[in-house]
Amino acid sequence: MLQVRNLKKSYGGKVLFDDVSFALTPRERLGLVGRNDSGKTTLFRLLLGEEQPDDGIIEAPRRYRIGHVSQLLQFEGDTVLAEACRGLESGTDLRPETHRAEKMLAGLGFDPADIRKAPSQVSGGLQVRLQLARVLLSAPQLLLLDEPTNYLDIVAIRWLERFLRGWPNELILVTHDQDFMDSITTHTMAIHRQRVRRVEGTTTKVYALLSQDEEIYEQTRRNEARERRRVERFIERFRAKATKARSVQSRIKMLEKRATLERLSAIPSLEFQFNAAPFAGNHLLACSELEFRYVEASPLLLGGISVEVKSGERIGVIGKNGKGKSTLLRLLAGELPPCAGSIARNPSLRLAHFGQDNIERLHSERTVEEEVMAAHPDHERRAARDICGAMMFEGDEALKRIRVLSGGERARVLLGKLLVTPANLLLLDEPTNHLDADAIDSLIEAIAAFPGGVLFVTHNERMLRALATRLLVFDRGSARLFEGTYADFLERIGWADEDESRLASAKTDANGRGRQEERRLRAARVTRRSRLLRPLDDAIARCESEIAELEERRRAAQEGLCEASRTSEGGAIARLSRELHGLGGEIDERYQALERALTERERTAEALDAEEAGS
């Protein structure tokens, strides 16, 4: 069992951890959460021994193997399959052990032809997946996964989710995909203000407890500040009276011993609000029988695609990697000409495109502020600075040049340019990349509030479930429109490769069940899961909403009490004190109800997972 005691780590003047302690229990699957730059990756490096703590102890049993996906891509196997088999106990690609490796590679998105290639001949994304497969096959006592869904398409992500639910040893998982994490982990630990908070349960539970901790701290700080002011007034009033000298000295010593609680600093977060351009009509853009290939006489990358985007629509573009989803957005944005077909754009269309390739088009010598202003030259500098601040480039940070920024920071600059650009149609290609969970939620809220149309490519199922009103699905060798939500798609159709690997798909179904029967069973599972979990999800959302409302009422009452105390209004003080007491009780009751609902949902979800795994 891994144990961490009194860990401390700093870089320059920035403290990442201070007196951090935790221990993993056997078979614990721990989700590690925290803002970007809070130290999650650094903690992994400390656990791996790649860096040393400033203070503290990390202990693990002898022969306790820790597995992780290295950023350094090194391969020794002649083929992809042989390289994956290096993770097996035998380290060879002899049958029948290789069947496990084949199944894993198929689940992670390798085609049958890929596994016979040399590792150097497959794409960089597949090379990362190969390293992941090798680590999973090695079955270490502790598996460290830092953003494992990067470079995975939505089908591979769903396969990995199912695989990790059955992981037999310890696991620490870092991912910004909150739903992915909650479906896998048994415990959650948050890095927050240089400390950690670990709970049994989901991210929702740990965030609720962090919020409660901060509320308690702030209330304690205010109470102590009032008490300190009262004592200081007593000292000032009776300092000169000999009869009160002992009492005065006693209170002075008391104040000297009592530490002053400082106000908690505000934690910066991304704030999204798109600049909506007016649009009086309904039809924004339509394409018909669109075809595209990059090289003449090569096979079509896109063929026969027709889609219409209306104002207010949220069309999710989903499918496996390499099928042309990003290329479609570039065609609609006018960055590429189609080989055949037509694109009709409304004369009033104002389009904004967020593409992964666009990050490379930022001017390296411009500052963040200059890049934002270039997107809308009519904007005044103060407005541009506001956008920079919303993207967490505050003050002099907005004067940094693009060339010194990280990939995540450049993505935030591109989002800032998008926010300042007047638009009635948004084309978004994986906009959640490089964003933490809070920023993803803010982005989802901003897209939901945007009055225009949105066409977005994503592998993030949380985003799909929250936004998509229709889907453009790249699957089974074609792209087709699906009229319905993502939940409807999973229930009624599902993915072609779900619950079976590509390598096994060419073989006879050992159970003799047809595809139609599998879909019927899958739809029944989805329907039953929704029927059992949706009331609990609604109860959790209701509790969280009520807590937020009560907390706001308590904040207003506290401010009113402070004002009444300042003006010595006895009646108001008594009334507000009673109100605060009552609100405190109500908030406690709601938190208890939230705890019960979270526990019941977790128990129900685990029972359903176990039932489905055994079926």
TORPA-265924 format. One line per field, with one value per residue (C-alpha): residue number from 1; y, z, x; chain. Coordinates in steps of 0.5 Angstrom, whole numbers, plus 500, padded with zeros to 3 digits. Example, Ala and Ser with C-alpha at 12.3 -4.5 7.8 and 13.67 -1.06 7.14 Angstrom:
2
num = [1 | 2]
north = [491 | 498]
up = [516 | 514]
east = [525 | 527]
chaine = [A | A]
This chain:
615
num = [1 | 2 | 3 | 4 | 5 | 6 | 7 | 8 | 9 | 10 | 11 | 12 | 13 | 14 | 15 | 16 | 17 | 18 | 19 | 20 | 21 | 22 | 23 | 24 | 25 | 26 | 27 | 28 | 29 | 30 | 31 | 32 | 33 | 34 | 35 | 36 | 37 | 38 | 39 | 40 | 41 | 42 | 43 | 44 | 45 | 46 | 47 | 48 | 49 | 50 | 51 | 52 | 53 | 54 | 55 | 56 | 57 | 58 | 59 | 60 | 61 | 62 | 63 | 64 | 65 | 66 | 67 | 68 | 69 | 70 | 71 | 72 | 73 | 74 | 75 | 76 | 77 | 78 | 79 | 80 | 81 | 82 | 83 | 84 | 85 | 86 | 87 | 88 | 89 | 90 | 91 | 92 | 93 | 94 | 95 | 96 | 97 | 98 | 99 | 100 | 101 | 102 | 103 | 104 | 105 | 106 | 107 | 108 | 109 | 110 | 111 | 112 | 113 | 114 | 115 | 116 | 117 | 118 | 119 | 120 | 121 | 122 | 123 | 124 | 125 | 126 | 127 | 128 | 129 | 130 | 131 | 132 | 133 | 134 | 135 | 136 | 137 | 138 | 139 | 140 | 141 | 142 | 143 | 144 | 145 | 146 | 147 | 148 | 149 | 150 | 151 | 152 | 153 | 154 | 155 | 156 | 157 | 158 | 159 | 160 | 161 | 162 | 163 | 164 | 165 | 166 | 167 | 168 | 169 | 170 | 171 | 172 | 173 | 174 | 175 | 176 | 177 | 178 | 179 | 180 | 181 | 182 | 183 | 184 | 185 | 186 | 187 | 188 | 189 | 190 | 191 | 192 | 193 | 194 | 195 | 196 | 197 | 198 | 199 | 200 | 201 | 202 | 203 | 204 | 205 | 206 | 207 | 208 | 209 | 210 | 211 | 212 | 213 | 214 | 215 | 216 | 217 | 218 | 219 | 220 | 221 | 222 | 223 | 224 | 225 | 226 | 227 | 228 | 229 | 230 | 231 | 232 | 233 | 234 | 235 | 236 | 237 | 238 | 239 | 240 | 241 | 242 | 243 | 244 | 245 | 246 | 247 | 248 | 249 | 250 | 251 | 252 | 253 | 254 | 255 | 256 | 257 | 258 | 259 | 260 | 261 | 262 | 263 | 264 | 265 | 266 | 267 | 268 | 269 | 270 | 271 | 272 | 273 | 274 | 275 | 276 | 277 | 278 | 279 | 280 | 281 | 282 | 283 | 284 | 285 | 286 | 287 | 288 | 289 | 290 | 291 | 292 | 293 | 294 | 295 | 296 | 297 | 298 | 299 | 300 | 301 | 302 | 303 | 304 | 305 | 306 | 307 | 308 | 309 | 310 | 311 | 312 | 313 | 314 | 315 | 316 | 317 | 318 | 319 | 320 | 321 | 322 | 323 | 324 | 325 | 326 | 327 | 328 | 329 | 330 | 331 | 332 | 333 | 334 | 335 | 336 | 337 | 338 | 339 | 340 | 341 | 342 | 343 | 344 | 345 | 346 | 347 | 348 | 349 | 350 | 351 | 352 | 353 | 354 | 355 | 356 | 357 | 358 | 359 | 360 | 361 | 362 | 363 | 364 | 365 | 366 | 367 | 368 | 369 | 370 | 371 | 372 | 373 | 374 | 375 | 376 | 377 | 378 | 379 | 380 | 381 | 382 | 383 | 384 | 385 | 386 | 387 | 388 | 389 | 390 | 391 | 392 | 393 | 394 | 395 | 396 | 397 | 398 | 399 | 400 | 401 | 402 | 403 | 404 | 405 | 406 | 407 | 408 | 409 | 410 | 411 | 412 | 413 | 414 | 415 | 416 | 417 | 418 | 419 | 420 | 421 | 422 | 423 | 424 | 425 | 426 | 427 | 428 | 429 | 430 | 431 | 432 | 433 | 434 | 435 | 436 | 437 | 438 | 439 | 440 | 441 | 442 | 443 | 444 | 445 | 446 | 447 | 448 | 449 | 450 | 451 | 452 | 453 | 454 | 455 | 456 | 457 | 458 | 459 | 460 | 461 | 462 | 463 | 464 | 465 | 466 | 467 | 468 | 469 | 470 | 471 | 472 | 473 | 474 | 475 | 476 | 477 | 478 | 479 | 480 | 481 | 482 | 483 | 484 | 485 | 486 | 487 | 488 | 489 | 490 | 491 | 492 | 493 | 494 | 495 | 496 | 497 | 498 | 499 | 500 | 501 | 502 | 503 | 504 | 505 | 506 | 507 | 508 | 509 | 510 | 511 | 512 | 513 | 514 | 515 | 516 | 517 | 518 | 519 | 520 | 521 | 522 | 523 | 524 | 525 | 526 | 527 | 528 | 529 | 530 | 531 | 532 | 533 | 534 | 535 | 536 | 537 | 538 | 539 | 540 | 541 | 542 | 543 | 544 | 545 | 546 | 547 | 548 | 549 | 550 | 551 | 552 | 553 | 554 | 555 | 556 | 557 | 558 | 559 | 560 | 561 | 562 | 563 | 564 | 565 | 566 | 567 | 568 | 569 | 570 | 571 | 572 | 573 | 574 | 575 | 576 | 577 | 578 | 579 | 580 | 581 | 582 | 583 | 584 | 585 | 586 | 587 | 588 | 589 | 590 | 591 | 592 | 593 | 594 | 595 | 596 | 597 | 598 | 599 | 600 | 601 | 602 | 603 | 604 | 605 | 606 | 607 | 608 | 609 | 610 | 611 | 612 | 613 | 614 | 615]
north = [500 | 507 | 512 | 519 | 523 | 531 | 532 | 539 | 541 | 548 | 551 | 558 | 562 | 558 | 553 | 547 | 542 | 544 | 538 | 533 | 526 | 521 | 513 | 508 | 503 | 496 | 496 | 503 | 507 | 514 | 520 | 526 | 533 | 540 | 547 | 547 | 548 | 546 | 540 | 534 | 532 | 534 | 529 | 524 | 525 | 525 | 518 | 516 | 518 | 523 | 529 | 529 | 533 | 539 | 535 | 529 | 521 | 517 | 510 | 503 | 496 | 492 | 490 | 495 | 496 | 503 | 503 | 510 | 512 | 516 | 522 | 519 | 515 | 509 | 502 | 496 | 491 | 490 | 490 | 494 | 487 | 485 | 492 | 491 | 484 | 487 | 489 | 481 | 477 | 473 | 479 | 475 | 475 | 467 | 465 | 464 | 470 | 475 | 474 | 479 | 484 | 484 | 485 | 491 | 494 | 493 | 497 | 502 | 503 | 500 | 497 | 489 | 492 | 497 | 491 | 488 | 495 | 497 | 502 | 508 | 507 | 509 | 516 | 519 | 519 | 511 | 511 | 514 | 509 | 503 | 505 | 506 | 498 | 496 | 499 | 496 | 489 | 489 | 490 | 494 | 494 | 502 | 505 | 512 | 515 | 523 | 525 | 518 | 520 | 525 | 522 | 517 | 517 | 517 | 509 | 508 | 512 | 508 | 502 | 504 | 506 | 499 | 496 | 501 | 499 | 492 | 494 | 489 | 494 | 501 | 507 | 514 | 518 | 525 | 527 | 533 | 529 | 529 | 524 | 519 | 520 | 519 | 512 | 509 | 511 | 509 | 515 | 522 | 527 | 534 | 539 | 545 | 551 | 547 | 541 | 535 | 533 | 526 | 523 | 516 | 518 | 522 | 529 | 532 | 530 | 533 | 539 | 540 | 539 | 544 | 549 | 547 | 548 | 555 | 557 | 555 | 558 | 564 | 564 | 563 | 568 | 573 | 571 | 572 | 578 | 581 | 578 | 581 | 588 | 587 | 586 | 591 | 596 | 594 | 594 | 601 | 603 | 601 | 601 | 607 | 605 | 602 | 597 | 594 | 593 | 586 | 585 | 589 | 585 | 579 | 580 | 583 | 577 | 573 | 577 | 576 | 568 | 568 | 567 | 572 | 568 | 571 | 572 | 567 | 569 | 569 | 563 | 565 | 561 | 562 | 566 | 565 | 569 | 569 | 576 | 574 | 577 | 579 | 574 | 575 | 569 | 561 | 558 | 559 | 555 | 548 | 544 | 538 | 532 | 535 | 531 | 532 | 529 | 532 | 528 | 527 | 520 | 518 | 515 | 520 | 523 | 525 | 523 | 525 | 529 | 534 | 538 | 544 | 548 | 553 | 558 | 555 | 548 | 545 | 539 | 535 | 532 | 525 | 519 | 516 | 519 | 520 | 520 | 527 | 531 | 537 | 537 | 538 | 544 | 547 | 546 | 549 | 555 | 556 | 554 | 549 | 548 | 542 | 537 | 536 | 539 | 545 | 550 | 555 | 561 | 566 | 573 | 575 | 569 | 571 | 565 | 564 | 557 | 554 | 549 | 545 | 547 | 555 | 555 | 554 | 560 | 565 | 570 | 568 | 576 | 579 | 579 | 576 | 583 | 584 | 577 | 579 | 586 | 583 | 579 | 585 | 591 | 596 | 593 | 598 | 596 | 596 | 591 | 587 | 587 | 584 | 578 | 577 | 577 | 572 | 568 | 568 | 573 | 578 | 585 | 584 | 577 | 580 | 583 | 576 | 574 | 568 | 564 | 564 | 561 | 553 | 549 | 550 | 558 | 558 | 555 | 560 | 565 | 562 | 562 | 569 | 571 | 567 | 571 | 577 | 576 | 577 | 571 | 567 | 561 | 557 | 552 | 548 | 543 | 540 | 546 | 543 | 541 | 544 | 546 | 544 | 541 | 548 | 551 | 546 | 547 | 554 | 553 | 549 | 554 | 559 | 555 | 553 | 561 | 563 | 565 | 562 | 556 | 551 | 545 | 542 | 536 | 533 | 526 | 529 | 525 | 530 | 536 | 532 | 530 | 537 | 540 | 536 | 537 | 533 | 529 | 528 | 521 | 518 | 511 | 504 | 508 | 514 | 520 | 521 | 525 | 523 | 526 | 526 | 527 | 523 | 519 | 517 | 515 | 511 | 508 | 507 | 505 | 505 | 505 | 499 | 497 | 497 | 491 | 488 | 489 | 490 | 484 | 480 | 483 | 478 | 472 | 468 | 471 | 465 | 466 | 466 | 472 | 477 | 484 | 486 | 482 | 486 | 492 | 490 | 488 | 494 | 499 | 495 | 496 | 504 | 505 | 501 | 505 | 512 | 510 | 508 | 514 | 519 | 521 | 520 | 525 | 530 | 529 | 531 | 537 | 539 | 539 | 543 | 548 | 549 | 549 | 555 | 559 | 558 | 560 | 566 | 568 | 567 | 571 | 577 | 576 | 576 | 582 | 585 | 583 | 586 | 593 | 592 | 591 | 597 | 602 | 598 | 596 | 592 | 589 | 588 | 584 | 579 | 578 | 577 | 572 | 568 | 568 | 566 | 560 | 557 | 558 | 554 | 548 | 548 | 548 | 542 | 539 | 540 | 537 | 531 | 530 | 531 | 526 | 521 | 522 | 521 | 515 | 512 | 514 | 511 | 505 | 504 | 505 | 500 | 495 | 496 | 496 | 489 | 487 | 489 | 486 | 479 | 479]
up = [500 | 498 | 504 | 503 | 509 | 510 | 503 | 501 | 494 | 492 | 485 | 486 | 490 | 489 | 494 | 491 | 497 | 504 | 509 | 505 | 507 | 504 | 504 | 498 | 501 | 497 | 490 | 491 | 485 | 486 | 482 | 483 | 481 | 482 | 478 | 472 | 475 | 482 | 482 | 480 | 475 | 480 | 485 | 479 | 478 | 486 | 486 | 481 | 484 | 478 | 483 | 490 | 495 | 499 | 505 | 507 | 506 | 500 | 502 | 498 | 500 | 497 | 490 | 489 | 482 | 479 | 472 | 468 | 461 | 459 | 455 | 452 | 446 | 446 | 443 | 442 | 439 | 431 | 431 | 435 | 437 | 439 | 443 | 447 | 449 | 452 | 458 | 459 | 464 | 459 | 455 | 448 | 443 | 443 | 443 | 447 | 451 | 445 | 445 | 451 | 447 | 441 | 444 | 448 | 442 | 438 | 444 | 444 | 436 | 433 | 426 | 424 | 419 | 424 | 429 | 424 | 423 | 426 | 432 | 428 | 422 | 426 | 428 | 434 | 437 | 436 | 439 | 445 | 445 | 444 | 451 | 454 | 452 | 454 | 461 | 462 | 460 | 465 | 471 | 476 | 483 | 482 | 475 | 475 | 469 | 467 | 462 | 459 | 454 | 450 | 443 | 444 | 440 | 443 | 442 | 445 | 451 | 452 | 452 | 457 | 462 | 462 | 462 | 468 | 472 | 473 | 475 | 480 | 483 | 486 | 481 | 481 | 475 | 473 | 468 | 466 | 464 | 470 | 468 | 466 | 472 | 477 | 473 | 475 | 481 | 488 | 492 | 490 | 492 | 491 | 491 | 494 | 496 | 497 | 501 | 499 | 501 | 500 | 500 | 499 | 493 | 487 | 485 | 486 | 493 | 494 | 491 | 496 | 502 | 499 | 499 | 506 | 508 | 505 | 508 | 515 | 515 | 512 | 518 | 523 | 520 | 521 | 528 | 530 | 527 | 531 | 537 | 536 | 535 | 541 | 545 | 542 | 544 | 551 | 551 | 548 | 553 | 560 | 558 | 562 | 568 | 574 | 576 | 570 | 568 | 570 | 565 | 560 | 560 | 560 | 553 | 550 | 551 | 549 | 542 | 541 | 542 | 537 | 530 | 525 | 520 | 513 | 508 | 503 | 496 | 490 | 485 | 478 | 473 | 466 | 464 | 458 | 454 | 447 | 443 | 439 | 432 | 431 | 426 | 424 | 420 | 422 | 417 | 418 | 413 | 409 | 405 | 400 | 398 | 400 | 398 | 400 | 399 | 400 | 394 | 388 | 386 | 393 | 397 | 399 | 406 | 406 | 402 | 401 | 407 | 407 | 414 | 415 | 421 | 424 | 429 | 436 | 434 | 438 | 433 | 436 | 431 | 433 | 431 | 431 | 430 | 422 | 419 | 417 | 423 | 423 | 416 | 415 | 420 | 416 | 409 | 413 | 415 | 408 | 410 | 405 | 398 | 397 | 391 | 390 | 393 | 395 | 401 | 402 | 407 | 409 | 407 | 415 | 417 | 422 | 423 | 428 | 428 | 434 | 430 | 433 | 427 | 428 | 435 | 430 | 426 | 432 | 431 | 435 | 436 | 438 | 445 | 448 | 448 | 441 | 439 | 442 | 439 | 432 | 432 | 433 | 431 | 433 | 440 | 445 | 449 | 456 | 453 | 450 | 457 | 460 | 455 | 457 | 464 | 463 | 460 | 466 | 463 | 468 | 469 | 466 | 464 | 458 | 455 | 454 | 447 | 444 | 443 | 450 | 452 | 453 | 449 | 454 | 454 | 447 | 447 | 452 | 447 | 441 | 446 | 448 | 440 | 439 | 445 | 442 | 435 | 433 | 431 | 430 | 428 | 432 | 429 | 435 | 434 | 441 | 445 | 452 | 450 | 455 | 460 | 467 | 469 | 472 | 465 | 461 | 465 | 464 | 457 | 457 | 460 | 455 | 449 | 452 | 453 | 446 | 441 | 435 | 432 | 434 | 430 | 435 | 435 | 441 | 445 | 451 | 453 | 459 | 453 | 448 | 454 | 456 | 449 | 443 | 440 | 434 | 432 | 426 | 427 | 423 | 424 | 420 | 414 | 413 | 416 | 418 | 421 | 428 | 430 | 437 | 443 | 445 | 450 | 445 | 440 | 445 | 447 | 440 | 436 | 439 | 437 | 432 | 436 | 442 | 447 | 441 | 438 | 431 | 431 | 434 | 429 | 423 | 427 | 428 | 434 | 440 | 443 | 437 | 438 | 432 | 432 | 433 | 440 | 442 | 441 | 444 | 450 | 450 | 450 | 455 | 460 | 458 | 459 | 466 | 468 | 466 | 470 | 476 | 476 | 473 | 480 | 484 | 479 | 480 | 487 | 487 | 483 | 487 | 493 | 490 | 488 | 495 | 498 | 493 | 495 | 502 | 502 | 498 | 503 | 509 | 506 | 505 | 513 | 515 | 511 | 514 | 521 | 520 | 518 | 524 | 529 | 526 | 527 | 534 | 531 | 537 | 533 | 527 | 530 | 534 | 528 | 523 | 529 | 529 | 521 | 521 | 526 | 522 | 516 | 519 | 521 | 514 | 510 | 515 | 513 | 505 | 506 | 509 | 504 | 499 | 502 | 502 | 495 | 493 | 497 | 494 | 487 | 488 | 491 | 485 | 480 | 482 | 483 | 476 | 473 | 477 | 474 | 467 | 468 | 469 | 464]
east = [500 | 503 | 503 | 505 | 507 | 508 | 510 | 512 | 514 | 516 | 518 | 522 | 517 | 511 | 508 | 505 | 504 | 505 | 504 | 500 | 499 | 495 | 495 | 492 | 488 | 488 | 485 | 483 | 482 | 483 | 481 | 486 | 483 | 485 | 486 | 491 | 498 | 496 | 501 | 497 | 503 | 508 | 505 | 506 | 513 | 514 | 511 | 515 | 522 | 523 | 523 | 525 | 520 | 523 | 520 | 516 | 516 | 513 | 513 | 511 | 512 | 518 | 517 | 511 | 511 | 508 | 506 | 505 | 505 | 512 | 512 | 518 | 516 | 521 | 520 | 524 | 519 | 519 | 511 | 506 | 503 | 510 | 511 | 505 | 507 | 513 | 508 | 506 | 509 | 512 | 514 | 513 | 508 | 507 | 500 | 495 | 498 | 498 | 490 | 490 | 494 | 490 | 484 | 487 | 490 | 483 | 479 | 484 | 483 | 488 | 486 | 488 | 493 | 496 | 498 | 503 | 507 | 513 | 511 | 515 | 510 | 504 | 502 | 504 | 497 | 497 | 504 | 501 | 496 | 501 | 505 | 498 | 497 | 503 | 503 | 496 | 498 | 504 | 498 | 503 | 501 | 499 | 497 | 498 | 494 | 495 | 490 | 489 | 484 | 488 | 489 | 483 | 477 | 470 | 469 | 476 | 475 | 468 | 472 | 478 | 472 | 470 | 477 | 479 | 472 | 475 | 482 | 484 | 490 | 491 | 490 | 491 | 487 | 488 | 483 | 479 | 473 | 469 | 464 | 469 | 473 | 467 | 465 | 471 | 474 | 472 | 475 | 477 | 482 | 483 | 489 | 486 | 490 | 497 | 493 | 489 | 482 | 480 | 474 | 470 | 466 | 465 | 468 | 461 | 462 | 469 | 467 | 461 | 466 | 471 | 466 | 463 | 470 | 471 | 464 | 466 | 473 | 470 | 465 | 470 | 475 | 469 | 467 | 474 | 475 | 469 | 472 | 479 | 475 | 471 | 478 | 482 | 476 | 476 | 484 | 483 | 478 | 481 | 488 | 489 | 485 | 489 | 484 | 483 | 491 | 491 | 485 | 488 | 494 | 491 | 487 | 493 | 497 | 491 | 491 | 499 | 498 | 492 | 493 | 490 | 486 | 487 | 482 | 482 | 485 | 480 | 482 | 482 | 477 | 475 | 469 | 466 | 461 | 461 | 460 | 453 | 452 | 445 | 441 | 434 | 433 | 433 | 438 | 445 | 449 | 447 | 452 | 450 | 453 | 460 | 466 | 473 | 480 | 487 | 491 | 488 | 486 | 486 | 480 | 475 | 476 | 469 | 463 | 456 | 455 | 449 | 447 | 444 | 445 | 440 | 440 | 439 | 442 | 447 | 450 | 455 | 460 | 462 | 466 | 473 | 479 | 482 | 475 | 475 | 471 | 476 | 476 | 469 | 469 | 475 | 471 | 465 | 469 | 472 | 479 | 479 | 475 | 471 | 472 | 465 | 458 | 456 | 456 | 450 | 452 | 446 | 448 | 448 | 452 | 458 | 462 | 467 | 472 | 476 | 480 | 486 | 491 | 489 | 493 | 499 | 497 | 497 | 503 | 509 | 511 | 505 | 503 | 496 | 493 | 495 | 492 | 485 | 485 | 487 | 480 | 476 | 480 | 474 | 474 | 478 | 484 | 480 | 475 | 481 | 484 | 477 | 477 | 485 | 483 | 477 | 482 | 486 | 492 | 491 | 495 | 502 | 500 | 497 | 503 | 507 | 509 | 505 | 512 | 513 | 506 | 505 | 500 | 494 | 496 | 495 | 489 | 486 | 488 | 485 | 478 | 479 | 479 | 473 | 470 | 471 | 469 | 462 | 459 | 452 | 455 | 461 | 465 | 468 | 474 | 475 | 474 | 475 | 482 | 487 | 481 | 480 | 474 | 471 | 473 | 469 | 463 | 464 | 464 | 458 | 454 | 457 | 455 | 448 | 447 | 449 | 443 | 446 | 448 | 454 | 457 | 462 | 467 | 468 | 470 | 467 | 461 | 459 | 459 | 455 | 450 | 449 | 449 | 447 | 440 | 442 | 449 | 453 | 456 | 462 | 461 | 460 | 464 | 460 | 457 | 450 | 445 | 442 | 436 | 436 | 440 | 447 | 443 | 438 | 443 | 447 | 440 | 437 | 443 | 450 | 457 | 459 | 465 | 462 | 463 | 467 | 474 | 475 | 480 | 474 | 469 | 472 | 471 | 464 | 460 | 462 | 455 | 451 | 447 | 446 | 447 | 440 | 439 | 446 | 443 | 436 | 440 | 444 | 438 | 435 | 441 | 441 | 434 | 434 | 440 | 437 | 430 | 434 | 439 | 436 | 431 | 438 | 441 | 435 | 435 | 443 | 442 | 436 | 440 | 446 | 441 | 438 | 444 | 447 | 440 | 441 | 448 | 446 | 441 | 446 | 451 | 446 | 444 | 451 | 452 | 446 | 448 | 455 | 451 | 446 | 452 | 455 | 449 | 447 | 440 | 438 | 432 | 435 | 441 | 436 | 432 | 438 | 441 | 435 | 435 | 442 | 441 | 435 | 439 | 445 | 440 | 437 | 444 | 446 | 440 | 441 | 448 | 446 | 440 | 446 | 450 | 445 | 443 | 450 | 451 | 445 | 447 | 454 | 451 | 446 | 451 | 456 | 451 | 449 | 456 | 457 | 450 | 452 | 459 | 457 | 451]
chaine = [A | A | A | A | A | A | A | A | A | A | A | A | A | A | A | A | A | A | A | A | A | A | A | A | A | A | A | A | A | A | A | A | A | A | A | A | A | A | A | A | A | A | A | A | A | A | A | A | A | A | A | A | A | A | A | A | A | A | A | A | A | A | A | A | A | A | A | A | A | A | A | A | A | A | A | A | A | A | A | A | A | A | A | A | A | A | A | A | A | A | A | A | A | A | A | A | A | A | A | A | A | A | A | A | A | A | A | A | A | A | A | A | A | A | A | A | A | A | A | A | A | A | A | A | A | A | A | A | A | A | A | A | A | A | A | A | A | A | A | A | A | A | A | A | A | A | A | A | A | A | A | A | A | A | A | A | A | A | A | A | A | A | A | A | A | A | A | A | A | A | A | A | A | A | A | A | A | A | A | A | A | A | A | A | A | A | A | A | A | A | A | A | A | A | A | A | A | A | A | A | A | A | A | A | A | A | A | A | A | A | A | A | A | A | A | A | A | A | A | A | A | A | A | A | A | A | A | A | A | A | A | A | A | A | A | A | A | A | A | A | A | A | A | A | A | A | A | A | A | A | A | A | A | A | A | A | A | A | A | A | A | A | A | A | A | A | A | A | A | A | A | A | A | A | A | A | A | A | A | A | A | A | A | A | A | A | A | A | A | A | A | A | A | A | A | A | A | A | A | A | A | A | A | A | A | A | A | A | A | A | A | A | A | A | A | A | A | A | A | A | A | A | A | A | A | A | A | A | A | A | A | A | A | A | A | A | A | A | A | A | A | A | A | A | A | A | A | A | A | A | A | A | A | A | A | A | A | A | A | A | A | A | A | A | A | A | A | A | A | A | A | A | A | A | A | A | A | A | A | A | A | A | A | A | A | A | A | A | A | A | A | A | A | A | A | A | A | A | A | A | A | A | A | A | A | A | A | A | A | A | A | A | A | A | A | A | A | A | A | A | A | A | A | A | A | A | A | A | A | A | A | A | A | A | A | A | A | A | A | A | A | A | A | A | A | A | A | A | A | A | A | A | A | A | A | A | A | A | A | A | A | A | A | A | A | A | A | A | A | A | A | A | A | A | A | A | A | A | A | A | A | A | A | A | A | A | A | A | A | A | A | A | A | A | A | A | A | A | A | A | A | A | A | A | A | A | A | A | A | A | A | A | A | A | A | A | A | A | A | A | A | A | A | A | A | A | A | A | A | A | A | A | A | A | A | A | A | A | A | A | A | A | A | A | A | A | A | A | A | A | A | A | A | A | A | A | A | A | A | A | A | A | A | A | A | A | A | A | A | A | A | A | A | A | A | A | A | A | A | A | A | A | A | A | A | A | A | A | A | A | A | A | A | A | A | A | A | A | A | A | A | A | A | A | A | A | A | A | A | A | A | A | A | A | A]
